């Protein structure tokens, strides 16, 4: 959200891209405008399997209200969402399903691993539990905790917003990004 800040007898709004402002108009870079729009309109797809899902529900509820960060619409179709939030214990049998959901999302897409189980397998060090979802898909932000508090979820979501705002339009076509996806077996 932008708020007015005054300095040198000029009013500038935080969060608005730099550019040339005049009376009734503003000229700036298209890439900055697109980044600002993406940052403030993230559609999360919750992939909740256990107790972290309850903390996500608390984060979406009125007390913490994730909607104030531009995430009003929580989607349950990967084709319409751009942030995959993996929460809870992921069994190895579910690994290919998480990857399939990730692949069904349109670019650009981001991944947030929420809770100790999604980040590192948590207390379940067994043959049947995936020891971190970064074994099957690339993760952008990790939120530790068992389960993490809603404040930590909001902080992780704001980190995703910072990544989205800083990311250029052409990053997803870079050789480094293609090499990362190839490392995960994604074309």
ZIBEL-V580906 format. One record per pair of residues at least 4 apart in sequence whose C-alpha atoms are under 6 Angstrom apart, sorted by the first residue. I is the first residue (numbers start at 0). J is the second residue. Records with the same first field share a line. If there is no record, write none. Layout:
I=J + J
This chain:
1=12 + 13 + 14
2=12 + 13
3=11 + 12
4=10 + 11 + 12
5=9 + 10
16=31
18=26 + 27
19=25 + 26
20=25
34=38 + 164
35=164
38=160 + 163 + 164
39=69
40=69 + 70
41=70
42=70 + 72 + 73 + 80 + 81
43=73 + 80 + 82 + 83
44=74 + 75 + 80 + 82 + 83 + 84
45=84
46=84 + 85 + 86
47=52 + 86 + 87
48=87
49=87
51=86 + 87 + 146
58=63 + 64 + 149
59=64 + 65
60=64
66=70 + 71
77=103 + 104
78=103 + 104
81=108
82=108 + 109 + 110
83=110
84=110 + 111
85=112 + 113
86=113 + 117
87=116 + 117
88=116 + 117
89=129
90=127 + 128 + 129
91=127 + 128 + 129
110=138 + 139
111=139 + 140 + 141
112=117 + 118 + 141
113=117 + 142
114=142 + 143 + 144 + 145 + 146 + 147
115=119 + 121 + 143 + 144 + 145
116=120 + 121
117=131 + 132
118=131
119=130 + 131
120=129 + 130 + 131
133=137 + 138
162=166
171=176
180=185
181=185
